[in-house]
Amino acid sequence: MKIKNHRLEGIRFIESPNQDHRPLLEDLDLIVIHCISLPPGQFGTEGIIELFTNRLDPEEHPYYQGIASLKVSSHLVIRRDGEIIQFVPFDRRAFHAGISSYQGREACNDFSIGIELEGTDDRGYEAIQYDQLNLVIDALMTTYPTLSRSRMAGHQEIAPLRKTDPGPFFEWHRIDRGDG
C-alpha cells in the first residue's frame, strides 16, 4: 500500500466537503481510531458515505434526523469486508475528532489522521479490518515521518466525556502501538 499526493493508491476516493486546510502538515503526529455504522448496528449501507458527503436523507431512518445536518468526515473508512474508502487527503484536516485533547494538546483534528472502522463499540471487528488498518498505518508512517506507533489513540481517549469508540471490543494488541 502506497500514498501518492496524500492519497492511498488503488482505493476508492470520494471527496468529502467536510475538510479544510491543515494548519501545519509538520505537526501531523497522531492517528485516531473511530468506529461508525449507519444506521447504528447496520453494516454495508451507504449511510457513512452519505453522512461524510452531506447527502444523508433524514427521512430514510429515524436516527438520521438527529445527525443529517452534521458536517463530519474522516480521512478513511475501513468497511467490514476490508474495503478502504478515502474521503479526505492526508494533508488536509478532516472533521473527525470534534472537541478533543491528546496529552494536553487541544483540537486533535489539526494534527491527526482519522480512521473509521465500520462497526460499533459493542461488537468485535473483522480480521480483515485489522489487516487493512495495519497496512494503512505502515503506509502512513512510511510517508509521514512525524507519525509514530506510540501516537495512536481511540476516539474515547481524545474525547472521553463524549465518545466511547472504538470501544472495548477493539483489539489494540492487534495494532502495534509501540508500547510493548
Long-range contacts (C-beta under 8 A, 24 or more apart in sequence): 1-135, 1-136, 1-138, 1-139, 2-139, 3-90, 3-139, 3-140, 3-142, 3-143, 5-89, 6-89, 6-90, 6-91, 6-92, 7-86, 7-89, 7-90, 8-76, 8-84, 8-86, 8-136, 8-139, 11-83, 11-84, 11-85, 11-86, 12-83, 12-84, 12-85, 12-86, 13-85, 13-86, 13-87, 14-49, 14-52, 14-53, 14-85, 14-86, 14-87, 15-53, 15-87, 15-88, 16-52, 16-53, 16-73, 16-87, 16-88, 16-94, 17-53, 17-54, 17-71, 18-52, 18-54, 18-71, 18-72, 18-73, 18-88, 18-94, 18-95, 19-73, 19-87, 19-88, 19-89, 19-92, 19-93, 19-94, 19-95, 20-92, 20-93, 21-92, 21-93, 22-91, 22-92, 22-93, 22-110, 23-93, 23-110, 24-110, 24-111, 25-91, 26-146, 27-110, 27-111, 27-146, 28-90, 28-111, 28-112, 28-113, 28-144, 28-146, 28-147, 29-111, 29-112, 29-146, 29-147, 29-148, 29-151, 30-102, 30-108, 30-111, 30-112, 30-113, 30-147, 30-151, 30-152, 30-153, 31-112, 31-113, 31-115, 31-137, 31-140, 31-147, 31-151, 31-152, 31-153, 32-96, 32-97, 32-108, 32-112, 32-113, 32-114, 32-115, 32-152, 32-153, 32-154, 32-155, 32-158, 33-115, 33-117, 33-133, 33-152, 33-153, 33-154, 33-155, 33-165, 33-166, 33-170, 33-175, 34-74, 34-96, 34-114, 34-115, 34-116, 34-117, 34-154, 34-155, 34-165, 34-166, 35-116, 35-117, 35-118, 35-119, 35-120, 35-121, 35-125, 35-155, 35-165, 35-166, 35-167, 35-170, 36-77, 36-116, 36-117, 36-118, 36-119, 36-165, 37-118, 37-119, 37-120, 38-63, 38-64, 39-63, 39-64, 40-120, 41-120, 41-123, 43-79, 43-80, 43-118, 43-119, 44-79, 44-80, 44-81, 44-118, 48-77, 48-116, 48-118, 49-85, 52-77, 52-87, 53-87, 71-95, 72-96, 73-114, 74-114, 74-115, 74-116, 75-113, 75-114, 75-115, 76-113, 76-114, 76-115, 76-116, 76-136, 77-115, 77-116, 77-117, 77-118, 78-115, 78-116, 78-117, 78-118, 78-129, 78-132, 78-133, 78-136, 79-118, 79-129, 80-118, 80-119, 80-126, 80-128, 80-129, 81-126, 81-128, 82-126, 82-128, 82-129, 82-131, 82-132, 84-132, 84-136, 90-140, 90-143, 90-144, 97-155, 97-158, 97-159, 98-159, 98-162, 98-163, 99-159, 99-162, 100-158, 100-159, 101-158, 101-159, 102-153, 102-157, 102-158, 108-158, 113-140, 113-147, 117-166, 117-170, 119-166, 120-167, 121-156, 121-164, 121-165, 121-166, 121-167, 121-168, 121-169, 121-170, 122-167, 122-168, 122-169, 123-169, 124-169, 124-171, 125-166, 125-169, 125-170, 125-171, 130-171, 130-174, 130-175, 133-175, 134-174, 134-175, 134-176, 137-175, 148-178, 149-176, 149-177, 149-178, 150-177, 150-178, 150-179, 152-177
